[in-house]
Amino acid sequence: MKRHAYCIIAHNDAYCLEKLISLIDDERNDIILIFDKKSDLSNSFLPQTRFSRILRPQSSQLIDIQWGGVSLMKAEMLAMSIAVEAGKYDYIHLISGVDLPLKSQDYIHNFFYRLKPGTNCMSFINEEYKLYAFNANCRYYHLFTNYARCKNIFVRKFCSLMRKSFIRLQQGFGYERNWSGWAFGKGTNWVSITYDFANYLVKNKETIIKRFRGVHCSDEIWKHTMLLSSSYKDTVANFEGLSNCVRRIDWNRGNPYTWRLEDYDELAECNELFARKFNSCQDTSLINKIYDYVKQQS
């Protein structure tokens, strides 16, 4: 029996998370549940499953996840480490707690079963944007990346000033980070990858953390760069009619856009396996409708 692991990184929205877990609850799946350390859900949310094991790290391992910094990368690595230690899965899906599947588990398992062995489902930015992204995120060391969206406006502005000043200082001295031998990659951090590639990432954990510290938005860069810079570089999916990460994510209307009830037909009719993102405070009706739609496929 082919087995999958769903690595969920959750911050809030217990309603959406409960629906997500219900839809992936299957005897062929294990669920690795990682909460943001500062989330109230880390202690209060106790999901019930009929078929799937739920694996959670010890509370001492939880990470205070901040946008733009190395913390989300570490949370992803923690989830993958638990998955790799738990068993040899065919695929490991990295998703957030505000994502939902758009297809049944039979459909999803059959989809991955039919893929060429070793295929990793990851999306990459286009070549036109690639150089700009490298210059903006990797060419220089970025200070205080964990404070890019700090709620304290004074701390946020001070850290932004220090970060920009340090970059100008590096430019003034003609210093650039050495990326010789590395192939830069960037895309959405939500991916579906093979056990072998996940195991490769976990084995190189210390090197990865050291290399990507000081990289802005490293969560969108580290997996893609590691893949392109390794023997796995030729395993990237190349689909027609759906994204290479098999996720419907709308970057044109938001950062990303939060789906609404009027988008139901688009989501139900698309070929993607998952969609990001949903918000029960904004629209429970859509979450319920997607839930019913997927359940009817089972």
C-alpha positions in Angstrom: 0.0 0.0 0.0 1.4 3.4 -1.0 1.7 5.8 1.9 1.7 9.5 2.2 2.6 12.0 4.9 0.8 15.3 5.3 3.0 17.9 7.0 0.7 20.6 8.2 2.1 23.9 9.6 -0.7 25.7 11.4 -1.1 29.1 13.0 -4.8 29.7 13.6 -8.2 28.9 12.2 -9.2 25.8 14.0 -12.3 25.4 11.9 -10.4 25.2 8.6 -7.8 22.9 10.1 -10.4 20.6 11.4 -12.0 20.3 7.9 -8.6 19.8 6.4 -7.7 16.9 8.8 -11.0 15.3 8.2 -10.5 15.3 4.4 -7.1 13.7 4.6 -8.0 11.2 7.3 -7.2 8.0 5.5 -5.5 4.7 6.4 -2.8 5.4 3.7 -1.8 8.7 5.4 0.0 9.9 8.4 -0.5 13.5 9.6 2.4 15.5 11.0 1.0 18.6 12.8 3.3 21.5 13.6 1.9 24.6 15.3 3.4 28.0 15.5 4.8 28.3 19.1 2.8 31.4 19.8 -0.5 29.9 18.5 -3.2 29.3 21.1 -4.1 26.1 19.1 -0.9 24.3 20.1 -2.5 23.3 23.4 -6.2 23.6 22.8 -6.6 21.9 19.4 -6.9 18.1 19.8 -8.1 16.6 16.5 -9.7 13.2 16.2 -9.0 10.9 13.3 -10.5 7.5 12.4 -7.7 6.2 10.2 -4.6 8.4 10.2 -1.9 8.7 12.8 -1.3 12.2 14.0 2.3 12.9 15.0 3.3 16.1 16.8 6.6 17.3 18.1 7.2 17.9 21.7 6.2 21.4 22.9 9.9 22.3 23.5 10.5 21.8 19.8 7.9 24.3 18.6 9.2 27.3 16.8 8.1 30.9 16.9 7.4 31.3 13.2 7.9 34.7 11.7 7.4 35.7 8.1 10.5 36.3 6.0 13.0 34.7 8.4 14.6 31.3 8.9 12.0 30.2 11.4 9.5 28.9 8.9 12.3 27.0 7.1 13.1 25.4 10.5 9.5 24.5 11.1 9.3 22.9 7.6 12.5 21.0 8.4 11.1 19.8 11.8 8.0 18.5 10.0 10.1 16.7 7.4 12.4 15.2 10.1 9.4 13.7 11.9 8.0 12.3 8.6 11.4 10.8 7.6 11.8 9.1 11.1 8.2 7.8 11.1 8.4 5.7 8.0 9.2 5.6 4.3 6.4 7.4 2.5 6.0 7.6 -1.2 5.1 11.3 -1.0 5.4 14.0 1.7 3.0 16.9 1.3 3.9 20.2 2.9 0.7 22.3 3.4 -0.6 25.0 5.7 -3.4 24.8 8.1 -5.5 27.1 5.9 -5.3 24.8 2.8 -7.8 22.3 1.6 -7.7 19.4 -0.8 -9.8 19.7 -3.9 -9.8 16.0 -4.7 -10.5 12.8 -2.8 -7.7 10.7 -1.3 -8.3 8.0 -3.9 -7.8 10.6 -6.6 -4.7 12.1 -5.0 -3.1 8.7 -4.4 -3.8 7.6 -7.9 -2.4 10.8 -9.3 0.9 10.3 -7.6 1.0 6.6 -8.3 0.9 7.4 -12.0 3.7 9.8 -11.9 7.2 8.9 -13.1 9.0 7.5 -10.1 10.9 10.2 -8.2 9.0 13.2 -9.5 9.0 16.2 -7.1 6.0 18.6 -7.4 7.4 22.1 -7.0 6.7 25.4 -8.7 9.5 27.8 -9.7 9.4 31.5 -10.6 10.0 32.3 -14.3 13.4 33.2 -15.6 12.5 36.8 -16.1 11.9 37.3 -12.4 14.8 35.0 -11.3 17.7 37.5 -11.3 15.7 40.1 -9.4 14.6 37.6 -6.8 18.2 36.4 -6.3 19.5 40.0 -5.9 16.7 40.9 -3.5 17.0 37.8 -1.3 20.3 36.1 -1.5 23.2 38.3 -2.8 23.8 39.9 0.6 23.2 39.0 4.2 19.9 40.3 5.6 19.8 41.2 9.3 16.7 40.7 11.5 14.7 38.8 8.8 12.4 37.5 11.6 11.2 41.0 12.3 10.1 41.9 8.7 6.4 41.9 9.9 6.9 42.6 13.6 3.7 44.0 15.1 5.6 46.7 17.0 6.0 49.3 14.3 9.0 50.9 16.0 10.9 47.6 16.2 9.9 46.8 12.6 11.1 50.1 11.2 14.3 50.0 13.3 15.1 46.5 12.0 14.2 47.5 8.4 16.6 50.5 8.7 19.4 48.3 10.1 18.8 45.7 7.4 19.0 48.2 4.6 22.0 49.9 6.1 23.9 46.6 6.4 23.2 45.8 2.8 24.5 49.2 1.7 27.6 48.6 3.8 28.2 45.3 2.1 27.7 46.9 -1.3 30.1 49.7 -0.3 32.8 47.2 0.5 32.1 45.2 -2.6 31.1 42.1 -0.6 28.7 39.5 -1.9 27.7 36.1 -0.5 29.5 33.2 -2.2 26.9 31.1 -4.1 29.5 29.4 -6.4 28.3 25.9 -7.2 24.7 26.6 -6.2 21.8 26.9 -8.6 19.3 29.4 -7.4 15.6 28.4 -7.2 12.5 30.1 -5.8 8.8 29.4 -5.7 5.9 28.6 -3.4 7.1 26.8 -0.2 4.1 24.4 -0.3 5.2 21.3 -2.2 4.7 17.6 -2.6 8.1 15.8 -2.6 9.4 12.2 -2.5 10.6 10.6 0.6 14.1 10.3 -0.9 14.4 14.1 -1.5 12.9 14.9 1.9 15.5 12.5 3.5 18.3 14.2 1.6 17.1 17.6 3.0 16.9 16.2 6.5 20.4 14.7 6.3 21.8 18.0 5.2 19.9 20.0 7.9 22.9 21.7 9.5 24.4 22.8 6.1 21.1 24.1 5.0 20.4 26.2 8.1 23.9 27.6 7.9 23.7 28.4 4.2 20.2 30.0 4.3 20.6 32.0 7.4 20.4 35.7 6.5 18.4 34.9 3.3 15.2 36.9 3.0 12.1 34.7 2.6 14.3 31.6 2.8 11.2 29.3 3.0 10.5 30.1 -0.6 14.1 29.4 -1.6 15.8 26.7 0.3 14.0 23.6 -1.0 14.1 24.8 -4.6 17.8 25.7 -4.4 18.7 22.5 -2.8 16.9 20.5 -5.5 18.4 22.4 -8.4 21.9 22.1 -6.8 21.7 18.4 -6.3 21.3 15.1 -8.2 17.5 15.7 -7.9 17.6 18.6 -10.3 16.0 16.6 -13.1 13.1 15.3 -11.0 11.0 18.5 -11.2 7.4 17.9 -12.3 6.3 19.5 -15.7 2.6 19.3 -16.0 0.2 20.5 -18.6 -3.1 21.9 -17.4 -2.1 22.4 -13.8 0.7 24.0 -11.7 3.8 22.0 -11.0 3.1 22.2 -7.3 -0.5 20.8 -7.9 -1.9 23.7 -5.9 -4.3 26.4 -6.9 -2.8 29.6 -5.4 -3.9 33.0 -6.7 -1.0 35.6 -6.5 -2.8 38.1 -8.8 -5.5 39.1 -6.4 -3.7 38.8 -3.1 -0.5 37.7 -1.4 -1.9 35.2 -1.8 -5.6 35.7 -2.4 -8.1 34.3 0.1 -10.8 32.3 -1.7 -14.4 33.4 -1.4 -17.7 31.7 -2.0 -18.0 33.2 -5.5 -14.8 31.3 -6.4 -16.3 27.9 -5.7 -16.8 26.9 -9.4 -13.2 27.8 -10.2 -11.9 25.6 -7.5 -14.3 22.7 -8.2 -13.6 22.7 -11.9 -9.8 23.1 -11.8 -7.3 20.2 -12.0 -5.3 21.1 -9.0 -5.2 18.7 -6.0 -5.0 21.4 -3.3 -5.9 25.1 -2.8 -4.5 27.8 -0.7 -5.8 29.8 1.2 -9.1 29.8 3.1 -10.3 31.8 6.1 -13.3 30.7 8.2 -13.7 34.2 9.7 -14.2 35.5 6.2 -16.1 32.7 4.6 -17.2 29.5 6.3 -19.7 28.7 3.5 -16.9 28.1 1.0 -15.0 25.8 3.3 -18.2 23.8 4.0 -19.0 23.6 0.3 -15.5 22.4 -0.6 -15.6 19.9 2.2 -19.0 18.5 1.0 -17.7 18.4 -2.6 -14.6 16.4 -1.7 -16.5 14.1 0.6 -19.0 13.3 -2.2 -16.0 12.1 -4.4 -15.1 9.5 -1.8 
